[in-house]
Amino acid sequence: MWYSLEITGSDVAKTTMQRIMDAFMPKYIGAGRPLDMAVFSSHDAASNTWTLYFSPKAQSLAMRFGASSFESNFVDQDLALLVGDARSMDILFPDVKTKLDD
């Protein structure tokens, strides 16, 4: 199950995302650097809201930061890797064609 966390405001988002990145690395390294453990972000400029998406392998981190379960799909989401292996996008979203592939 995926988890999501919405953050509003640039300063709060920046601080929270840094805290998540800092907390992620020890868990990620301790788990053996799994390719399917990652956190992605999406930004809605109109509302200045960031949404962070925690992969299922990052569940304990998601819970630590108060994320909620996310049961929707990622259609039309402009996702960026916040933290994790650069290959995570390909592993977790194998059917997604990246903009670089166009």
N, C-alpha and C positions, 0 to 999 in steps of 0.2 A: 504494500500500500504506500502510495506517495503521500507526502505531507506538504502543506503550504503555510506561509506566514506573510501577511501583508504589513508593510511598514510605510507610514506616510511622513513626508518631510525629508529633505535632503540630509540635514545634519543627523537626524535620528537614524536614517537609513545607513548612512556612512558608518556611524559608530556601531550599529547592530551588525552590519555585514562584516566589519572587521572582527568583532567578537566571535562571530560564527566561523570565520576563516581560521582564527587563532585556535578555537576549540576543535575544529575539524581535523587539523593535521595530526595531533597525537592519536586520535581514534583511527584515522585513515592508515597511518603508519603501523599502529598496533594490530590492525586487521589484515596487514600484509598488502596494503595498497590495492584493494580490489577495484577493477575498472568500472564496476557498477555501483560504486559509492561516490556520490557527487551531490553538489547543491548548484542549482541553476537560478538565474534571476531574470525577471521581466520588468520593464518599467513602463508605466502609463504616464506620459508627460502631462496629459490634461489634468489629472488629479494629483500629480506628483507622488504617486504611490508605486512602491516597489513590491513585487511579489516574489518570494523565494520559494523554490520547490526542492524538497529534500527527497532523494531517491529512497526506495525501501531500505537499502543497506545503511542509510544515514538516519534511521528512525530514532535512535537514542538521542542523537543531536537535535533532531526536530522536536522531540518531547522536551528536551532541556530548555529550548527557546520558546516553548508554548505554541508550536505550530499545530494546525488542525489537519485531520485527514482530508485528503484531496481525492475525490472520486470522479472527477470529470476527466476530460481528455485534453490533450495539448494542441488541438487543432487551432490554427491561427495564432498561436503564442509565439512571440519573438523571444526565444530563449537564448541566454548567454551563460556560459559556464562560469560560475562564481568561484568554485573550488572543487578540485578533483583532477583526475587524469584528463588530458586533452582528448583522449579517445573515448571518453565517457559518452559523449553525444552519439557517436556511432554505435556503441554497445547498447545504450538504453533506448535509442530511437532509430533502429536500423532501417525503418521505412521512410525516414525523413530525408528529403533531398536538401542539402545545404545551399545557401545562396551562392557559394563558391562553385558549386556544381553546374550552375546555370550557364 
